[in-house]
């Protein structure tokens, strides 16, 4: 049950981060929340396999903070790469 809650928490954090950073027009509406949910659940599972107690507080903090960090990195990286690729494509098409 805790895995469901941490996955939902990761999705909510990802949804908030989607609207907190510029460049959201460069990717889909569900990408960053999905990354937040998937990374939070994967980190949670890895930490439980590593022996962390599922009812402890630190597993929640680490899982959600790392999921937020991964979501931020991905949101910034995708928007930069997409804008760069769009500018290159425009230049290529403009030459023809």
PDB file as gemmi writes it, atoms N, CA and C in Angstrom:
CRYST1    1.000    1.000    1.000  90.00  90.00  90.00 P 1                      
ATOM      1  N   UNK A   1       0.817  -1.184   0.000  1.00  0.00           N  
ATOM      2  CA  UNK A   1       0.000   0.000   0.000  1.00  0.00           C  
ATOM      3  C   UNK A   1       0.869   1.260   0.000  1.00  0.00           C  
ATOM      4  N   UNK A   2       1.994   1.189   0.696  1.00  0.00           N  
ATOM      5  CA  UNK A   2       2.889   2.349   0.731  1.00  0.00           C  
ATOM      6  C   UNK A   2       3.464   2.640  -0.648  1.00  0.00           C  
ATOM      7  N   UNK A   3       3.701   1.591  -1.435  1.00  0.00           N  
ATOM      8  CA  UNK A   3       4.214   1.782  -2.788  1.00  0.00           C  
ATOM      9  C   UNK A   3       3.223   2.574  -3.637  1.00  0.00           C  
ATOM     10  N   UNK A   4       1.942   2.315  -3.453  1.00  0.00           N  
ATOM     11  CA  UNK A   4       0.913   3.077  -4.165  1.00  0.00           C  
ATOM     12  C   UNK A   4       0.959   4.552  -3.766  1.00  0.00           C  
ATOM     13  N   UNK A   5       1.110   4.809  -2.483  1.00  0.00           N  
ATOM     14  CA  UNK A   5       1.152   6.190  -2.009  1.00  0.00           C  
ATOM     15  C   UNK A   5       2.396   6.927  -2.480  1.00  0.00           C  
ATOM     16  N   UNK A   6       3.535   6.268  -2.482  1.00  0.00           N  
ATOM     17  CA  UNK A   6       4.758   6.931  -2.936  1.00  0.00           C  
ATOM     18  C   UNK A   6       4.702   7.163  -4.441  1.00  0.00           C  
ATOM     19  N   UNK A   7       4.082   6.273  -5.186  1.00  0.00           N  
ATOM     20  CA  UNK A   7       3.908   6.480  -6.621  1.00  0.00           C  
ATOM     21  C   UNK A   7       2.987   7.667  -6.883  1.00  0.00           C  
ATOM     22  N   UNK A   8       1.910   7.755  -6.144  1.00  0.00           N  
ATOM     23  CA  UNK A   8       1.007   8.897  -6.264  1.00  0.00           C  
ATOM     24  C   UNK A   8       1.710  10.191  -5.864  1.00  0.00           C  
ATOM     25  N   UNK A   9       2.510  10.141  -4.814  1.00  0.00           N  
ATOM     26  CA  UNK A   9       3.274  11.319  -4.403  1.00  0.00           C  
ATOM     27  C   UNK A   9       4.253  11.760  -5.468  1.00  0.00           C  
ATOM     28  N   UNK A  10       4.932  10.821  -6.104  1.00  0.00           N  
ATOM     29  CA  UNK A  10       5.845  11.153  -7.189  1.00  0.00           C  
ATOM     30  C   UNK A  10       5.129  11.771  -8.380  1.00  0.00           C  
ATOM     31  N   UNK A  11       3.925  11.271  -8.685  1.00  0.00           N  
ATOM     32  CA  UNK A  11       3.147  11.836  -9.785  1.00  0.00           C  
ATOM     33  C   UNK A  11       2.689  13.255  -9.465  1.00  0.00           C  
ATOM     34  N   UNK A  12       2.289  13.492  -8.245  1.00  0.00           N  
ATOM     35  CA  UNK A  12       1.856  14.838  -7.843  1.00  0.00           C  
ATOM     36  C   UNK A  12       3.026  15.808  -7.870  1.00  0.00           C  
ATOM     37  N   UNK A  13       4.179  15.367  -7.401  1.00  0.00           N  
ATOM     38  CA  UNK A  13       5.371  16.219  -7.456  1.00  0.00           C  
ATOM     39  C   UNK A  13       5.733  16.514  -8.905  1.00  0.00           C  
ATOM     40  N   UNK A  14       5.695  15.508  -9.752  1.00  0.00           N  
ATOM     41  CA  UNK A  14       5.988  15.714 -11.170  1.00  0.00           C  
ATOM     42  C   UNK A  14       4.998  16.653 -11.838  1.00  0.00           C  
ATOM     43  N   UNK A  15       3.740  16.561 -11.459  1.00  0.00           N  
ATOM     44  CA  UNK A  15       2.735  17.457 -12.015  1.00  0.00           C  
ATOM     45  C   UNK A  15       2.990  18.897 -11.591  1.00  0.00           C  
ATOM     46  N   UNK A  16       3.356  19.085 -10.341  1.00  0.00           N  
ATOM     47  CA  UNK A  16       3.689  20.433  -9.881  1.00  0.00           C  
ATOM     48  C   UNK A  16       4.920  20.985 -10.568  1.00  0.00           C  
ATOM     49  N   UNK A  17       5.922  20.140 -10.767  1.00  0.00           N  
ATOM     50  CA  UNK A  17       7.148  20.582 -11.425  1.00  0.00           C  
ATOM     51  C   UNK A  17       6.936  20.866 -12.904  1.00  0.00           C  
ATOM     52  N   UNK A  18       5.984  20.184 -13.511  1.00  0.00           N  
ATOM     53  CA  UNK A  18       5.681  20.449 -14.910  1.00  0.00           C  
ATOM     54  C   UNK A  18       5.251  21.891 -15.109  1.00  0.00           C  
ATOM     55  N   UNK A  19       4.485  22.418 -14.176  1.00  0.00           N  
ATOM     56  CA  UNK A  19       4.011  23.793 -14.287  1.00  0.00           C  
ATOM     57  C   UNK A  19       4.933  24.797 -13.610  1.00  0.00           C  
ATOM     58  N   UNK A  20       5.930  24.340 -12.894  1.00  0.00           N  
ATOM     59  CA  UNK A  20       6.862  25.245 -12.219  1.00  0.00           C  
ATOM     60  C   UNK A  20       7.998  25.685 -13.126  1.00  0.00           C  
ATOM     61  N   UNK A  21       8.312  24.892 -14.142  1.00  0.00           N  
ATOM     62  CA  UNK A  21       9.447  25.190 -15.005  1.00  0.00           C  
ATOM     63  C   UNK A  21       8.973  25.625 -16.380  1.00  0.00           C  
ATOM     64  N   UNK A  22       9.710  26.552 -17.001  1.00  0.00           N  
ATOM     65  CA  UNK A  22       9.343  26.944 -18.368  1.00  0.00           C  
ATOM     66  C   UNK A  22       9.682  25.822 -19.348  1.00  0.00           C  
ATOM     67  N   UNK A  23       9.081  25.900 -20.517  1.00  0.00           N  
ATOM     68  CA  UNK A  23       9.355  24.917 -21.553  1.00  0.00           C  
ATOM     69  C   UNK A  23       8.400  23.751 -21.555  1.00  0.00           C  
ATOM     70  N   UNK A  24       7.273  23.881 -20.884  1.00  0.00           N  
ATOM     71  CA  UNK A  24       6.350  22.747 -20.841  1.00  0.00           C  
ATOM     72  C   UNK A  24       5.661  22.505 -22.177  1.00  0.00           C  
ATOM     73  N   UNK A  25       5.769  23.469 -23.102  1.00  0.00           N  
ATOM     74  CA  UNK A  25       5.186  23.262 -24.426  1.00  0.00           C  
ATOM     75  C   UNK A  25       6.041  22.338 -25.292  1.00  0.00           C  
ATOM     76  N   UNK A  26       7.208  21.972 -24.813  1.00  0.00           N  
ATOM     77  CA  UNK A  26       8.108  21.132 -25.600  1.00  0.00           C  
ATOM     78  C   UNK A  26       7.952  19.643 -25.321  1.00  0.00           C  
ATOM     79  N   UNK A  27       7.101  19.281 -24.386  1.00  0.00           N  
ATOM     80  CA  UNK A  27       6.886  17.855 -24.106  1.00  0.00           C  
ATOM     81  C   UNK A  27       5.433  17.625 -23.733  1.00  0.00           C  
ATOM     82  N   UNK A  28       5.051  16.390 -23.670  1.00  0.00           N  
ATOM     83  CA  UNK A  28       3.674  16.029 -23.399  1.00  0.00           C  
ATOM     84  C   UNK A  28       3.243  16.338 -21.966  1.00  0.00           C  
ATOM     85  N   UNK A  29       1.949  16.386 -21.767  1.00  0.00           N  
ATOM     86  CA  UNK A  29       1.401  16.762 -20.469  1.00  0.00           C  
ATOM     87  C   UNK A  29       1.652  15.713 -19.393  1.00  0.00           C  
ATOM     88  N   UNK A  30       1.793  14.474 -19.770  1.00  0.00           N  
ATOM     89  CA  UNK A  30       1.938  13.403 -18.792  1.00  0.00           C  
ATOM     90  C   UNK A  30       3.375  12.925 -18.611  1.00  0.00           C  
ATOM     91  N   UNK A  31       4.325  13.479 -19.360  1.00  0.00           N  
ATOM     92  CA  UNK A  31       5.688  12.956 -19.313  1.00  0.00           C  
ATOM     93  C   UNK A  31       6.351  13.178 -17.951  1.00  0.00           C  
ATOM     94  N   UNK A  32       6.384  14.391 -17.473  1.00  0.00           N  
ATOM     95  CA  UNK A  32       7.076  14.687 -16.219  1.00  0.00           C  
ATOM     96  C   UNK A  32       6.363  14.038 -15.018  1.00  0.00           C  
ATOM     97  N   UNK A  33       5.018  14.079 -14.934  1.00  0.00           N  
ATOM     98  CA  UNK A  33       4.380  13.323 -13.845  1.00  0.00           C  
ATOM     99  C   UNK A  33       4.640  11.819 -13.909  1.00  0.00           C  
ATOM    100  N   UNK A  34       4.711  11.268 -15.117  1.00  0.00           N  
ATOM    101  CA  UNK A  34       5.000   9.835 -15.251  1.00  0.00           C  
ATOM    102  C   UNK A  34       6.421   9.527 -14.804  1.00  0.00           C  
ATOM    103  N   UNK A  35       7.353  10.412 -15.131  1.00  0.00           N  
ATOM    104  CA  UNK A  35       8.734  10.222 -14.676  1.00  0.00           C  
ATOM    105  C   UNK A  35       8.800  10.300 -13.160  1.00  0.00           C  
ATOM    106  N   UNK A  36       8.086  11.246 -12.571  1.00  0.00           N  
ATOM    107  CA  UNK A  36       8.060  11.356 -11.115  1.00  0.00           C  
ATOM    108  C   UNK A  36       7.494  10.112 -10.453  1.00  0.00           C  
ATOM    109  N   UNK A  37       6.400   9.594 -11.009  1.00  0.00           N  
ATOM    110  CA  UNK A  37       5.786   8.390 -10.450  1.00  0.00           C  
ATOM    111  C   UNK A  37       6.685   7.173 -10.607  1.00  0.00           C  
ATOM    112  N   UNK A  38       7.233   6.994 -11.797  1.00  0.00           N  
ATOM    113  CA  UNK A  38       8.077   5.818 -12.048  1.00  0.00           C  
ATOM    114  C   UNK A  38       9.361   5.857 -11.230  1.00  0.00           C  
ATOM    115  N   UNK A  39       9.984   7.028 -11.162  1.00  0.00           N  
ATOM    116  CA  UNK A  39      11.237   7.098 -10.408  1.00  0.00           C  
ATOM    117  C   UNK A  39      11.005   6.959  -8.910  1.00  0.00           C  
ATOM    118  N   UNK A  40       9.917   7.530  -8.401  1.00  0.00           N  
ATOM    119  CA  UNK A  40       9.629   7.384  -6.971  1.00  0.00           C  
ATOM    120  C   UNK A  40       9.384   5.923  -6.608  1.00  0.00           C  
ATOM    121  N   UNK A  41       8.623   5.217  -7.439  1.00  0.00           N  
ATOM    122  CA  UNK A  41       8.353   3.808  -7.126  1.00  0.00           C  
ATOM    123  C   UNK A  41       9.605   2.947  -7.292  1.00  0.00           C  
ATOM    124  N   UNK A  42      10.432   3.240  -8.299  1.00  0.00           N  
ATOM    125  CA  UNK A  42      11.657   2.463  -8.483  1.00  0.00           C  
ATOM    126  C   UNK A  42      12.644   2.708  -7.337  1.00  0.00           C  
ATOM    127  N   UNK A  43      12.775   3.945  -6.915  1.00  0.00           N  
ATOM    128  CA  UNK A  43      13.668   4.255  -5.791  1.00  0.00           C  
ATOM    129  C   UNK A  43      13.151   3.622  -4.513  1.00  0.00           C  
ATOM    130  N   UNK A  44      11.841   3.672  -4.304  1.00  0.00           N  
ATOM    131  CA  UNK A  44      11.227   3.059  -3.122  1.00  0.00           C  
ATOM    132  C   UNK A  44      11.511   1.558  -3.099  1.00  0.00           C  
ATOM    133  N   UNK A  45      11.311   0.891  -4.236  1.00  0.00           N  
ATOM    134  CA  UNK A  45      11.548  -0.546  -4.298  1.00  0.00           C  
ATOM    135  C   UNK A  45      13.018  -0.873  -4.059  1.00  0.00           C  
ATOM    136  N   UNK A  46      13.915  -0.084  -4.643  1.00  0.00           N  
ATOM    137  CA  UNK A  46      15.343  -0.324  -4.436  1.00  0.00           C  
ATOM    138  C   UNK A  46      15.736  -0.140  -2.976  1.00  0.00           C  
ATOM    139  N   UNK A  47      15.168   0.859  -2.334  1.00  0.00           N  
ATOM    140  CA  UNK A  47      15.494   1.091  -0.924  1.00  0.00           C  
ATOM    141  C   UNK A  47      14.916   0.006  -0.016  1.00  0.00           C  
ATOM    142  N   UNK A  48      13.741  -0.506  -0.341  1.00  0.00           N  
ATOM    143  CA  UNK A  48      13.205  -1.604   0.473  1.00  0.00           C  
ATOM    144  C   UNK A  48      14.027  -2.874   0.265  1.00  0.00           C  
ATOM    145  N   UNK A  49      14.493  -3.108  -0.962  1.00  0.00           N  
ATOM    146  CA  UNK A  49      15.359  -4.261  -1.204  1.00  0.00           C  
ATOM    147  C   UNK A  49      16.698  -4.096  -0.507  1.00  0.00           C  
ATOM    148  N   UNK A  50      17.118  -2.845  -0.322  1.00  0.00           N  
ATOM    149  CA  UNK A  50      18.378  -2.581   0.380  1.00  0.00           C  
ATOM    150  C   UNK A  50      18.228  -2.712   1.899  1.00  0.00           C  
ATOM    151  N   UNK A  51      17.017  -2.941   2.370  1.00  0.00           N  
ATOM    152  CA  UNK A  51      16.804  -3.178   3.786  1.00  0.00           C  
ATOM    153  C   UNK A  51      16.196  -2.022   4.563  1.00  0.00           C  
ATOM    154  N   UNK A  52      15.852  -0.930   3.886  1.00  0.00           N  
ATOM    155  CA  UNK A  52      15.209   0.182   4.586  1.00  0.00           C  
ATOM    156  C   UNK A  52      13.795  -0.224   4.960  1.00  0.00           C  
ATOM    157  N   UNK A  53      13.364   0.193   6.124  1.00  0.00           N  
ATOM    158  CA  UNK A  53      12.009  -0.125   6.591  1.00  0.00           C  
ATOM    159  C   UNK A  53      10.991   0.700   5.820  1.00  0.00           C  
ATOM    160  N   UNK A  54       9.926   0.049   5.360  1.00  0.00           N  
ATOM    161  CA  UNK A  54       8.927   0.746   4.563  1.00  0.00           C  
ATOM    162  C   UNK A  54       8.080   1.711   5.378  1.00  0.00           C  
ATOM    163  N   UNK A  55       8.086   1.564   6.697  1.00  0.00           N  
ATOM    164  CA  UNK A  55       7.311   2.480   7.529  1.00  0.00           C  
ATOM    165  C   UNK A  55       8.182   3.567   8.170  1.00  0.00           C  
ATOM    166  N   UNK A  56       9.427   3.656   7.741  1.00  0.00           N  
ATOM    167  CA  UNK A  56      10.321   4.686   8.255  1.00  0.00           C  
ATOM    168  C   UNK A  56      10.130   6.004   7.513  1.00  0.00           C  
ATOM    169  N   UNK A  57      10.580   7.072   8.097  1.00  0.00           N  
ATOM    170  CA  UNK A  57      10.417   8.378   7.479  1.00  0.00           C  
ATOM    171  C   UNK A  57      11.428   8.684   6.399  1.00  0.00           C  
ATOM    172  N   UNK A  58      12.647   8.176   6.560  1.00  0.00           N  
ATOM    173  CA  UNK A  58      13.705   8.506   5.609  1.00  0.00           C  
ATOM    174  C   UNK A  58      13.473   7.904   4.240  1.00  0.00           C  
ATOM    175  N   UNK A  59      12.826   6.775   4.147  1.00  0.00           N  
ATOM    176  CA  UNK A  59      12.558   6.185   2.843  1.00  0.00           C  
ATOM    177  C   UNK A  59      11.606   7.065   2.040  1.00  0.00           C  
ATOM    178  N   UNK A  60      10.668   7.717   2.732  1.00  0.00           N  
ATOM    179  CA  UNK A  60       9.753   8.650   2.077  1.00  0.00           C  
ATOM    180  C   UNK A  60      10.506   9.873   1.571  1.00  0.00           C  
ATOM    181  N   UNK A  61      11.346  10.428   2.434  1.00  0.00           N  
ATOM    182  CA  UNK A  61      12.080  11.644   2.080  1.00  0.00           C  
ATOM    183  C   UNK A  61      13.009  11.382   0.903  1.00  0.00           C  
ATOM    184  N   UNK A  62      13.791  10.329   0.987  1.00  0.00           N  
ATOM    185  CA  UNK A  62      14.758  10.033  -0.071  1.00  0.00           C  
ATOM    186  C   UNK A  62      14.042   9.722  -1.386  1.00  0.00           C  
ATOM    187  N   UNK A  63      13.000   8.927  -1.345  1.00  0.00           N  
ATOM    188  CA  UNK A  63      12.283   8.558  -2.562  1.00  0.00           C  
ATOM    189  C   UNK A  63      11.673   9.769  -3.248  1.00  0.00           C  
ATOM    190  N   UNK A  64      11.008  10.614  -2.496  1.00  0.00           N  
ATOM    191  CA  UNK A  64      10.322  11.751  -3.102  1.00  0.00           C  
ATOM    192  C   UNK A  64      11.288  12.859  -3.520  1.00  0.00           C  
ATOM    193  N   UNK A  65      12.347  13.070  -2.752  1.00  0.00           N  
ATOM    194  CA  UNK A  65      13.322  14.103  -3.126  1.00  0.00           C  
ATOM    195  C   UNK A  65      14.088  13.682  -4.378  1.00  0.00           C  
ATOM    196  N   UNK A  66      14.504  12.429  -4.453  1.00  0.00           N  
ATOM    197  CA  UNK A  66      15.201  11.967  -5.656  1.00  0.00           C  
ATOM    198  C   UNK A  66      14.286  11.950  -6.872  1.00  0.00           C  
ATOM    199  N   UNK A  67      13.014  11.603  -6.674  1.00  0.00           N  
ATOM    200  CA  UNK A  67      12.056  11.645  -7.785  1.00  0.00           C  
ATOM    201  C   UNK A  67      11.874  13.078  -8.274  1.00  0.00           C  
ATOM    202  N   UNK A  68      11.811  14.027  -7.349  1.00  0.00           N  
ATOM    203  CA  UNK A  68      11.699  15.433  -7.746  1.00  0.00           C  
ATOM    204  C   UNK A  68      12.947  15.891  -8.486  1.00  0.00           C  
ATOM    205  N   UNK A  69      14.108  15.493  -8.009  1.00  0.00           N  
ATOM    206  CA  UNK A  69      15.356  15.886  -8.666  1.00  0.00           C  
ATOM    207  C   UNK A  69      15.438  15.309 -10.082  1.00  0.00           C  
ATOM    208  N   UNK A  70      15.073  14.060 -10.252  1.00  0.00           N  
ATOM    209  CA  UNK A  70      15.079  13.458 -11.583  1.00  0.00           C  
ATOM    210  C   UNK A  70      14.076  14.132 -12.515  1.00  0.00           C  
ATOM    211  N   UNK A  71      12.927  14.498 -11.978  1.00  0.00           N  
ATOM    212  CA  UNK A  71      11.915  15.178 -12.786  1.00  0.00           C  
ATOM    213  C   UNK A  71      12.401  16.550 -13.234  1.00  0.00           C  
ATOM    214  N   UNK A  72      13.072  17.264 -12.345  1.00  0.00           N  
ATOM    215  CA  UNK A  72      13.614  18.581 -12.696  1.00  0.00           C  
ATOM    216  C   UNK A  72      14.673  18.448 -13.784  1.00  0.00           C  
ATOM    217  N   UNK A  73      15.591  17.527 -13.596  1.00  0.00           N  
ATOM    218  CA  UNK A  73      16.660  17.331 -14.586  1.00  0.00           C  
ATOM    219  C   UNK A  73      16.073  16.966 -15.940  1.00  0.00           C  
ATOM    220  N   UNK A  74      15.106  16.084 -15.953  1.00  0.00           N  
ATOM    221  CA  UNK A  74      14.511  15.674 -17.218  1.00  0.00           C  
ATOM    222  C   UNK A  74      13.729  16.807 -17.865  1.00  0.00           C  
ATOM    223  N   UNK A  75      12.979  17.572 -17.089  1.00  0.00           N  
ATOM    224  CA  UNK A  75      12.206  18.685 -17.652  1.00  0.00           C  
ATOM    225  C   UNK A  75      13.113  19.725 -18.286  1.00  0.00           C  
ATOM    226  N   UNK A  76      14.197  20.056 -17.624  1.00  0.00           N  
ATOM    227  CA  UNK A  76      15.130  21.049 -18.156  1.00  0.00           C  
ATOM    228  C   UNK A  76      15.857  20.504 -19.379  1.00  0.00           C  
ATOM    229  N   UNK A  77      16.308  19.262 -19.307  1.00  0.00           N  
ATOM    230  CA  UNK A  77      17.043  18.659 -20.415  1.00  0.00           C  
ATOM    231  C   UNK A  77      16.171  18.518 -21.660  1.00  0.00           C  
ATOM    232  N   UNK A  78      14.967  18.050 -21.486  1.00  0.00           N  
ATOM    233  CA  UNK A  78      14.082  17.857 -22.638  1.00  0.00           C  
ATOM    234  C   UNK A  78      13.765  19.181 -23.308  1.00  0.00           C  
ATOM    235  N   UNK A  79      13.455  20.205 -22.529  1.00  0.00           N  
ATOM    236  CA  UNK A  79      13.106  21.483 -23.147  1.00  0.00           C  
ATOM    237  C   UNK A  79      14.298  22.093 -23.886  1.00  0.00           C  
ATOM    238  N   UNK A  80      15.497  21.994 -23.311  1.00  0.00           N  
ATOM    239  CA  UNK A  80      16.682  22.520 -24.000  1.00  0.00           C  
ATOM    240  C   UNK A  80      16.962  21.767 -25.299  1.00  0.00           C  
ATOM    241  N   UNK A  81      16.936  20.444 -25.229  1.00  0.00           N  
ATOM    242  CA  UNK A  81      17.232  19.639 -26.419  1.00  0.00           C  
ATOM    243  C   UNK A  81      16.168  19.820 -27.489  1.00  0.00           C  
ATOM    244  N   UNK A  82      14.922  19.928 -27.080  1.00  0.00           N  
ATOM    245  CA  UNK A  82      13.839  20.087 -28.053  1.00  0.00           C  
ATOM    246  C   UNK A  82      13.936  21.440 -28.757  1.00  0.00           C  
ATOM    247  N   UNK A  83      14.206  22.493 -27.997  1.00  0.00           N  
ATOM    248  CA  UNK A  83      14.345  23.815 -28.618  1.00  0.00           C  
ATOM    249  C   UNK A  83      15.536  23.841 -29.583  1.00  0.00           C  
ATOM    250  N   UNK A  84      16.616  23.209 -29.188  1.00  0.00           N  
ATOM    251  CA  UNK A  84      17.794  23.151 -30.054  1.00  0.00           C  
ATOM    252  C   UNK A  84      17.482  22.363 -31.327  1.00  0.00           C  
ATOM    253  N   UNK A  85      16.835  21.227 -31.178  1.00  0.00           N  
ATOM    254  CA  UNK A  85      16.486  20.409 -32.339  1.00  0.00           C  
ATOM    255  C   UNK A  85      15.490  21.133 -33.244  1.00  0.00           C  
ATOM    256  N   UNK A  86      14.539  21.846 -32.665  1.00  0.00           N  
ATOM    257  CA  UNK A  86      13.577  22.604 -33.469  1.00  0.00           C  
ATOM    258  C   UNK A  86      14.266  23.726 -34.239  1.00  0.00           C  
ATOM    259  N   UNK A  87      15.227  24.405 -33.602  1.00  0.00           N  
ATOM    260  CA  UNK A  87      15.967  25.472 -34.284  1.00  0.00           C  
ATOM    261  C   UNK A  87      16.809  24.906 -35.427  1.00  0.00           C  
ATOM    262  N   UNK A  88      17.443  23.753 -35.215  1.00  0.00           N  
ATOM    263  CA  UNK A  88      18.203  23.116 -36.289  1.00  0.00           C  
ATOM    264  C   UNK A  88      17.301  22.691 -37.434  1.00  0.00           C  
ATOM    265  N   UNK A  89      16.149  22.149 -37.120  1.00  0.00           N  
ATOM    266  CA  UNK A  89      15.220  21.722 -38.163  1.00  0.00           C  
ATOM    267  C   UNK A  89      14.699  22.918 -38.940  1.00  0.00           C  
ATOM    268  N   UNK A  90      14.404  24.020 -38.277  1.00  0.00           N  
ATOM    269  CA  UNK A  90      13.962  25.226 -38.962  1.00  0.00           C  
ATOM    270  C   UNK A  90      15.043  25.756 -39.890  1.00  0.00           C  
ATOM    271  N   UNK A  91      16.292  25.745 -39.409  1.00  0.00           N  
ATOM    272  CA  UNK A  91      17.396  26.198 -40.260  1.00  0.00           C  
ATOM    273  C   UNK A  91      17.566  25.299 -41.463  1.00  0.00           C  
ATOM    274  N   UNK A  92      17.445  24.003 -41.264  1.00  0.00           N  
ATOM    275  CA  UNK A  92      17.564  23.059 -42.380  1.00  0.00           C  
ATOM    276  C   UNK A  92      16.454  23.258 -43.391  1.00  0.00           C  
ATOM    277  N   UNK A  93      15.239  23.415 -42.933  1.00  0.00           N  
ATOM    278  CA  UNK A  93      14.105  23.585 -43.829  1.00  0.00           C  
ATOM    279  C   UNK A  93      14.104  24.951 -44.505  1.00  0.00           C  
ATOM    280  N   UNK A  94      14.672  25.937 -43.862  1.00  0.00           N  
ATOM    281  CA  UNK A  94      14.715  27.286 -44.434  1.00  0.00           C  
ATOM    282  C   UNK A  94      15.717  27.388 -45.559  1.00  0.00           C  
ATOM    283  N   UNK A  95      16.750  26.573 -45.520  1.00  0.00           N  
ATOM    284  CA  UNK A  95      17.759  26.586 -46.572  1.00  0.00           C  
ATOM    285  C   UNK A  95      17.250  26.008 -47.891  1.00  0.00           C  
ATOM    286  N   UNK A  96      16.315  25.102 -47.806  1.00  0.00           N  
ATOM    287  CA  UNK A  96      15.841  24.420 -49.009  1.00  0.00           C  
ATOM    288  C   UNK A  96      14.947  25.257 -49.879  1.00  0.00           C  
TER     289      UNK A  96                                                      
END                                                                             
